[in-house]
Amino acid sequence: MSARRVAWLLAAGLAVIAFAIWLSSRRHLERDMAAGALVLPGLHQDVNAVTTVTLRKGDGTHATLLKDGSVWRVQERGWTADVGKVRKLLLDLGALNIVEEKTRLPANYPQLGVEDVSSPKATGTRVDIAAPGRTWAIIIGKPSGGKSGYVRVATAPQSLLAAPLLFVDSDPKGWLDHPLLDVPVARIRQVEEHPVSGVSFTVSRDKKEQADFAVSPLPKGRELTSAAAAEPIATALGSLSLDDVRKGPGTTDPPAARATYHTFDGLEIELTGRKDGTHSLIAIAARSTAKETAAEAEQLAARLTGWEFEIPDYKYNAIFTPLEELMRKPPMPAPSKKPAGAQKKAGATTQPAGDDIISK
């Protein structure tokens, strides 16, 4: 072998060794850079530009959040979304950073909950985010401790352990803006109750300073359980929130209970209620009899008219409390006693007369 050939082979060997060393150093650098890198680059800069967020699970539950101007809505309900909750989700996703790389093998994805949600058995939640000219998609899997969890960018094979820990909800109910009304008891002057069955009655007071509400009419001989018996009715519109919402039906069948709240400043809120299986449903109408509350009534009517709201059972039961539940139970009738004369006569029939004894 010539000296030139030996020199060429030696140079080639040195070049291969040098390339291998460079490649190894680059791979090491990439691994160092991966830890702490953002899982969804660019999202943290475009949070305010996001217009759509879709959450989907393998069992078919899904929620679509749409931005309409400055307002977020839950598409499946048509109702406003909790903007604070939506913003927190986007900020957490934008700040999501890599702790370490995990499996790239699809067969191992289910252990981390990051398999494709097209499978009904998938346990993770896919989140798709869209902004003008840009999209992101990620599968949120199982938690790992209290600060991090497993995720996978939906278009990539590499699964990751990432922080912060995210909890996402694919049920549309979980994204609704829940507050409905907040009318404090201090404003309430009168409540008219018209149950589906039973006696209609009124809960009222003449002045704000009165702590207790009178109830009328009361059946003869009956009395309230206490002076504050009607307080649950009067306070029921304070911090009233919904569990779910739907478009209101055109007619109410079966007939609904009705309660109309009157405030000292002229606001009137009428609630009609019905039960649908285990669901407690109400519709709300607002109006005003005074100039000072006209704008408030108009805003409430614009927001609430045409909808039917599912509310917690305890609130429904307070709003539509039957009169019977406000009163003491009637006293039990005393046991009947036989007249003394009747007892004596009965005794005489069981004992022989004196003449009969003598004759015997």
C-alpha positions in Angstrom: 0.0 0.0 0.0 1.4 3.4 -1.0 2.2 6.1 1.4 -0.3 8.4 -0.3 -3.1 5.8 0.2 -2.2 5.3 3.9 -2.2 9.1 4.4 -5.7 9.4 2.7 -7.2 6.6 4.9 -5.7 8.2 8.0 -7.2 11.5 7.1 -10.6 10.0 6.4 -10.5 8.1 9.7 -9.7 11.3 11.6 -12.6 13.1 9.8 -15.0 10.4 10.9 -13.8 10.5 14.5 -14.1 14.3 14.5 -17.7 14.2 13.1 -18.7 11.6 15.7 -17.3 13.8 18.5 -19.2 16.9 17.0 -22.4 15.0 16.6 -22.2 13.7 20.2 -21.6 17.2 21.5 -24.6 18.6 19.6 -26.9 15.8 20.9 -25.8 16.6 24.4 -26.4 20.3 23.9 -29.9 19.6 22.5 -30.8 17.5 25.6 -29.6 20.3 27.8 -31.7 22.8 25.9 -34.8 20.6 26.0 -35.1 20.7 29.7 -36.9 23.9 30.6 -37.9 24.7 26.9 -41.5 25.6 26.2 -43.7 22.7 25.1 -45.8 25.0 22.8 -43.4 27.7 21.6 -45.0 31.0 20.7 -48.2 30.5 22.5 -47.2 32.6 25.5 -46.7 35.5 23.1 -50.0 35.0 21.3 -52.4 34.3 24.2 -54.4 37.4 23.6 -54.7 36.5 19.9 -56.3 33.1 20.5 -59.8 32.8 19.1 -60.7 29.1 19.6 -59.9 26.4 22.2 -61.3 22.9 21.7 -61.1 20.2 24.4 -61.8 16.6 23.5 -61.7 13.2 25.2 -61.9 9.7 23.8 -65.3 9.1 25.4 -66.8 11.7 23.1 -67.2 14.6 25.5 -66.0 17.9 24.1 -66.1 21.6 24.7 -65.5 24.4 22.2 -64.6 27.9 23.5 -65.0 30.7 21.0 -63.9 34.3 21.4 -66.5 36.8 20.2 -64.8 40.2 20.5 -63.8 40.4 24.2 -66.3 37.7 25.3 -65.7 34.0 25.4 -68.6 31.6 24.8 -69.2 27.9 25.2 -70.4 26.8 21.7 -72.2 23.7 22.9 -74.4 25.9 25.2 -74.4 29.3 23.5 -73.7 30.8 27.0 -70.8 32.9 28.1 -67.7 31.2 29.3 -65.7 31.9 32.5 -63.1 34.2 31.0 -60.8 33.9 34.0 -60.8 30.1 33.7 -60.1 30.3 29.9 -57.3 32.8 30.4 -55.7 30.7 33.1 -55.7 27.6 30.8 -54.0 29.6 28.0 -51.4 31.1 30.3 -50.6 27.7 31.8 -50.3 26.1 28.4 -48.1 29.0 27.2 -45.8 28.5 30.3 -45.7 24.7 30.0 -42.1 23.7 30.0 -40.2 20.4 29.6 -39.0 18.6 32.7 -37.7 15.6 30.8 -38.3 13.4 27.8 -40.3 10.2 28.1 -41.3 7.4 25.8 -41.6 7.7 22.0 -43.2 4.3 21.6 -47.0 4.4 20.9 -47.5 1.1 22.8 -46.4 2.9 26.0 -48.5 6.0 25.6 -51.5 4.6 27.5 -49.3 4.3 30.6 -48.9 8.1 30.6 -52.4 8.9 29.2 -51.0 10.6 26.1 -52.4 8.2 23.4 -54.5 9.6 20.6 -58.0 10.5 21.7 -59.5 8.8 18.7 -59.6 5.7 20.8 -62.6 5.4 23.1 -60.3 4.0 25.8 -58.0 7.0 25.8 -57.7 8.7 29.1 -56.1 12.0 28.1 -57.6 15.2 26.8 -56.6 16.8 23.5 -56.5 20.6 23.5 -56.5 22.4 20.2 -55.7 26.1 20.2 -56.1 28.5 17.2 -55.0 32.0 16.6 -54.8 33.9 13.3 -52.2 32.1 11.2 -51.1 29.7 13.9 -52.4 26.5 15.7 -51.2 24.3 18.5 -52.3 20.9 19.6 -51.4 18.9 22.7 -52.6 15.9 24.6 -52.7 16.3 28.4 -52.2 13.0 30.2 -51.8 11.7 33.7 -50.3 13.7 36.6 -47.0 12.9 38.0 -46.9 14.1 41.6 -48.3 17.5 42.5 -46.4 19.8 40.2 -46.0 18.1 36.8 -47.7 15.8 34.4 -47.3 13.9 31.2 -48.1 15.5 27.9 -47.5 15.0 24.2 -47.6 17.5 21.3 -50.3 15.8 19.2 -48.2 15.9 16.0 -45.0 14.5 17.6 -44.0 11.0 18.8 -42.1 12.3 21.8 -44.0 12.3 25.1 -42.8 14.6 27.9 -42.9 15.2 31.6 -43.9 18.9 31.9 -44.7 21.6 34.4 -46.9 23.1 35.6 -49.4 20.4 36.2 -52.6 20.9 34.2 -56.1 19.8 34.8 -58.4 20.3 31.8 -62.2 19.7 31.5 -63.8 18.5 28.3 -67.4 18.9 29.8 -69.0 22.1 28.5 -70.6 22.7 31.9 -67.2 23.1 33.4 -66.5 26.2 31.3 -69.7 28.1 31.8 -69.9 31.5 33.5 -71.8 30.4 36.5 -73.1 33.6 38.3 -76.8 34.4 37.6 -78.1 36.8 40.1 -77.0 38.5 43.3 -79.9 40.3 44.9 -79.1 40.7 48.6 -81.8 40.2 51.2 -81.4 43.9 52.2 -83.2 44.8 49.0 -86.1 42.4 49.3 -89.5 43.9 50.2 -91.9 41.1 49.2 -92.1 37.7 47.6 -95.2 36.2 46.1 -95.3 32.4 46.0 -97.6 30.5 43.6 -96.9 26.8 43.9 -98.0 24.2 41.3 -100.2 22.7 44.0 -101.1 24.0 47.5 -101.8 27.4 48.9 -100.4 30.7 47.4 -98.9 33.0 50.0 -96.8 36.2 50.4 -93.6 36.9 52.3 -93.2 40.6 53.1 -91.9 43.4 55.3 -92.7 47.1 55.4 -89.3 48.5 56.1 -85.7 47.5 55.4 -84.9 47.7 59.1 -87.3 44.8 59.8 -85.2 41.6 60.2 -88.1 39.2 59.9 -90.6 38.7 57.1 -94.3 38.2 57.7 -96.1 35.4 56.0 -99.8 35.6 55.0 -102.3 34.2 54.9 -101.7 31.6 57.6 -104.4 28.9 58.2 -106.5 29.4 61.3 -104.8 27.9 64.4 -101.4 27.6 62.7 -98.2 29.5 63.4 -94.7 29.8 61.9 -91.8 27.6 63.1 -90.0 30.8 64.1 -90.1 34.6 63.4 -87.3 34.0 60.8 -89.1 31.1 59.1 -89.3 32.9 55.7 -85.6 34.0 55.7 -84.5 31.2 53.3 -87.0 32.4 50.7 -86.0 36.1 51.0 -82.2 35.3 50.8 -82.4 32.8 47.9 -81.4 35.3 45.2 -78.2 36.1 46.9 -75.2 34.6 44.9 -77.5 32.5 42.8 -75.5 30.5 40.2 -76.2 28.0 37.5 -75.0 24.4 37.1 -76.0 24.2 33.5 -78.0 26.1 30.9 -80.2 25.4 27.9 -82.4 27.4 25.6 -85.8 27.8 27.3 -88.8 25.8 26.1 -91.6 27.6 24.4 -94.2 26.2 26.8 -94.0 24.8 30.3 -95.4 21.4 30.6 -96.1 20.3 33.3 -97.1 23.7 34.9 -94.4 25.5 36.7 -94.2 27.0 40.2 -93.8 30.8 40.3 -92.1 33.1 42.7 -92.0 36.9 42.2 -89.5 39.0 44.1 -90.1 42.7 44.7 -87.3 45.0 45.9 -87.7 48.3 47.8 -86.3 50.2 44.7 -88.8 48.8 42.2 -86.9 45.8 40.7 -89.2 42.8 40.0 -87.7 39.3 39.3 -90.1 36.5 38.4 -88.8 32.9 38.5 -90.7 29.9 37.2 -89.5 26.5 38.2 -89.9 22.9 37.2 -88.3 19.5 37.8 -87.0 17.5 35.0 -86.0 14.2 36.6 -83.2 15.0 39.0 -82.7 18.5 37.4 -84.0 21.7 39.1 -84.8 24.2 36.3 -85.8 27.8 36.4 -86.5 30.6 33.9 -86.0 34.2 34.9 -87.8 37.4 33.9 -86.9 40.9 35.0 -88.8 44.2 35.0 -88.9 47.4 36.9 -91.6 49.7 38.3 -89.2 52.6 39.1 -86.8 54.7 37.1 -83.9 54.0 39.3 -83.9 50.3 38.5 -85.0 50.4 34.9 -81.5 50.0 33.5 -80.7 47.1 35.8 -83.9 45.3 34.8 -83.2 45.9 31.1 -79.7 44.4 31.4 -80.9 41.4 33.3 -83.7 40.8 30.8 -81.3 41.0 27.9 -79.0 38.4 29.5 -81.5 36.0 31.0 -84.7 36.0 28.9 -85.1 32.9 26.7 -82.9 30.6 28.8 -83.6 27.9 31.3 -81.1 27.4 34.0 -80.3 24.3 36.1 -79.5 25.4 39.6 -78.5 23.6 42.8 -81.4 21.7 44.5 -81.0 23.6 47.8 -81.5 26.9 46.0 -84.5 25.7 44.1 -86.1 24.3 47.3 -85.5 27.7 49.0 -87.0 29.7 46.3 -90.1 27.5 46.0 -90.6 26.6 49.7 -94.1 25.4 50.4 -96.2 27.2 53.0 -96.5 24.0 55.0 -92.7 23.9 55.6 -92.8 27.3 57.2 -95.4 26.3 59.9 -95.3 24.3 63.0 -96.9 20.9 62.8 -100.5 21.0 64.1 -100.9 19.5 67.6 -101.9 15.9 67.7 -105.6 15.4 68.8 -106.0 14.2 72.4 -107.1 10.6 72.8 -110.9 10.3 73.3 -112.3 9.3 76.7 -115.6 7.6 77.4 -118.2 9.6 79.6 -118.2 8.5 83.2 -121.9 7.6 83.1 -121.2 5.3 80.2 -118.4 3.5 82.1 -120.7 3.0 85.1 -123.5 1.7 83.0 -121.0 -0.7 81.3 -119.9 -1.9 84.8 -123.5 -2.5 85.9 -124.1 -4.9 83.0 -121.2 -7.1 84.1 -122.1 -7.3 87.8 -125.3 -8.9 89.3 -127.7 -6.7 91.1 -128.0 -7.0 94.9 -131.5 -8.6 94.8 -130.3 -11.2 92.5 -127.4 -12.1 94.9 -129.9 -12.5 97.8 -132.3 -14.6 95.8 -129.4 -16.9 94.9 
